[in-house]
Amino acid sequence: MKPVSPESPVDEEALRIHRARVWGSAPRRLWETSVDGTVGARLRELADWTEAAGHAGTTPETYGSGLVAELERRVAEELGLPSAVFFPTGTMAQQVALRCWAGRTGNPVVALHPLAHPELHEGGAFGAVSGLRTVHPTDEPRLPTADEVRDHPEPFGALMLELPLRDAGFVLPSWEELVETVEAARERDAVVHFDGARLWECPTPMGRPLAEIAGLADSVYVSFYKSLGGLSGAALAGPEDVMEEARVWRHRYGGLLFQQYPVALSALRGLETELPRLPSYVAHARVVADALREAFAEAGPGWYRVHPEVPHTHQFQVWLPYDPDVLTAAALAQTEETGTALFRRWFAPGAGGPPGVSLTELTVTAPGLEWTAGDVKEAVRDFLARVEVEAAAGTGP
């Protein structure tokens, strides 16, 4: 890709759509998402599954009845918790959860990681909308330890743990570490809330059933699109009385929508089809990560990082010492010319990150199961050759 001159500004939206079409329709890719393909194709897939699953004759729900209520029952059953409430977004679900707990504990302070989703990606909503305040038991790129929770100098009413911690590299504590951290919060009379947007894939690395993991917390939020491939939506699960109050606040926050049955159907499909496959995705992500490290060591750029070295889930980070525009252009060119999508967009690290490097998030889902270690290495070699071409051409802002 040639560098763009000041006289020819890039149409960012057109470029975004082009990249999405190229990567989303690639014949060989490591993963697919719910934004790949076309609207027509996605709706036809959902309609076909709806027919096969026996839901086609179901009356459309209104205000959380019917299919939404069925989804809530299914989530509560999967998590082994008394009750679950559907929410249109995880941002809303977690604000409501922690607001409910603050009313019960009398303490609006939430202890969480500075890389947690509410701190980085929600515009300060905890404080601006829900009157909550946050503190950080640690700023290490991992979940807080029991000692860090126990020794934090300020009282807090709730400990929120994001499992896995996405912006640190989709990292998890061990089961034993998680149990100890939860116990430390209990010692301080704090409730424990799991940001479980990606909790669905945690049983394999933690070696415990989903319900046992969820059972450690007082409340749990899960997403329907991040791992299950749904259209959108989330659920909050926990005690009956807290969930009843959560329904009241959902309405107050504008989350009781007239109809949500397409979202509910896509979530039910994810629970039926994707949830059983997640262990195979996690296992194969480790094969892919091993092959990436070997390929970078053999023909790589001198410095690289696959983080974590052994992925905790089916997602992990890759770091390389190039401008993100160079790497994104190389990834796009590789897919356009060979039909292979190894990487997608690359980004500069956030504030405080090292200069001169970029990172991307790599995921393994059903299409990636067909890739052998050799396939990965071959794709890496081709990608790195294209990186050199783009770097020499001066691709960048």
Buried (B, 14 or more C-beta within 10 A) or exposed (E): BEEEEEEEEEEEEEEEEEBBEBBBBBEBBBBBBBEBBEEEEBEEBBEEBBEEBEBEEBEEBEEBEBBBBBBBEBBBEBBBBEBBBBBBBBBBBBBBBBBBBBBBBEBBBBBBBBBBBBBEEBEEBBBEBBEBBBBBBBEEBBBBBBEBBBEBEEEBBBBBBBBBBBBBBBBBBEBEBBBBBBBBBBEBEBBBBBBBBBBBBBBBBBEBEBEEBBEBBBBBBBBBBBBBBBBBBBBBBBBEEBBEBBBEBBEEBEBBBEBBBBBBBBBBBBBBBBBEEBBBBBBBBBBBBBBBBBBBEEEBEEEBBBBBEEBBBBBBBBBBBBBBBBBBBBBBBBBBEBEBBBBBBBEBBEEEEEEEBBBBBBBBBBBBBEBEBEBBBBBBEBBBEBBEBBBEEEBBE
